[in-house]
Amino acid sequence: MESLKELYKVGTGPSSSHTMGPKKAAEIFAGRCPSADAYRVTLYGSLAATGRGHLTDRAILSVLEPLAPTQIVWKPEVVLSFHPNGMLFEALRANEVFDSWTIFSTGGGTLANAETPLNPQSIYPMSRISDILAWCTREGKTFWEYVQDCEGPGIWDYLDNIWTVMCETIVRGLSNDGVLPGGLKVARKASTYLVKSKSYNDSLSSRAKIYAYALATSEENASGGTVVTAPTCGSSGVVPAVLYHLVTSREFSRMRVLRALATAGLFGNVAKTNSSISGAEVGCQGEVGVACAMAAAAACQLFGGTPSQIEYASEMALEHHLGLTCDPVCGLVQIPCIERNAVAAARALDANIFATLSDGHHMVSYDKVVEVMKETGHNLPSLYRETSEGGLARNYPCQL
């Protein structure tokens, strides 16, 4: 299992798999073939189906066009076997292809193909929560200590920067108003929700604030702003909203927040390793569902939950997102994505409360839910996995 540095990444929206990954791939190919007369990039499957809405072509062209004329070819009807987000980069000289590279954007900005496996640098000897939980029981430690043991003390400086960026994104999102780009004419709501939260009683005010914080990040993501993948751009609003809300309302120390981020990242990493965090591969259960599981684990740790209770909170959060489809209207990360982040943030807090009221014992393990998520995602018809061919995307008129 890879470092948390490969899960939490600072980048620009609106999609880690459709913009961050392709842009990174273009940079690698440009370094490999800097003297080409022209480039041709063929996008397959989900990348082609929703690439225009996700700004995939712009991300690639921003790298290659300054070097040489670049053609983008769209083939949504062709799905390569390795992953739905396939790309073929070709470098041309005198109209002849002299180098080519097929690569896949597998979620969270990660690139892989048959020659470049998903987990090239494993630093965690255990990649199942049940095994790590047994280690916690045996050693008298908790999840963040396992992260520290595997990553080394340097992980705290990295997570400190990640937390800083998360907070900056929320503050920026709460300050911005207007209509989001893309043509759906979706208005930003974060600042309005925060203002309205001040007129409610404590319970409703708390809920309105967590909505506002999640909306702030998700709206920044939809506008192409800077966010942290947690675990993806499309689900980047959930974990920051929960942690920001708890910090501002209960004054947890910064170090406790970083430890909660480490725990959240561990649960996200297990899902990424044993299933997927790509909406194109397993639907939105792998994005918002995993984000909710991460946030629930973080919240439960902050409130003093035992390792068993933390695992229960995370399991519950993911379990109740099983089967969630990825059907972005017009291929934009706006409807239903933005609201979905806000609702998932609130659900993460509910999962924490439910788990901490219990003794931590339950019937279904987090590992089992991750396994079922993978099975469910692969059994979903492709039109419900980020192709914008089914669900809300099909039934909502798209007139851009």
ZIKA-V194655 format. One record per run of one state. SS is the DSSP state (H for helix, E for strand, C for the rest). FROM is the first residue (numbers start at 0). LEN is the number of residues. Records with the same first field share a line. If there is no record, write none. Layout:
SS: FROM-LEN  FROM-LEN
//
This chain:
C: 0-3  6-3  12-3  32-5  54-1  64-4  75-10  93-2  107-2  112-16  139-3  151-3  175-3  179-7  187-2  197-4  222-3  228-8  250-3  274-4  282-1  286-1  302-4  319-6  326-2  331-5  357-8  379-2  385-5  395-5
H: 3-3  15-17  44-10  55-9  128-11  142-9  154-21  189-8  201-21  236-14  253-21  278-4  283-3  287-15  306-13  328-3  336-21  365-14  381-3  390-5
E: 9-3  37-7  68-7  85-8  95-12  109-3  178-1  186-1  225-3  325-1  384-1
//
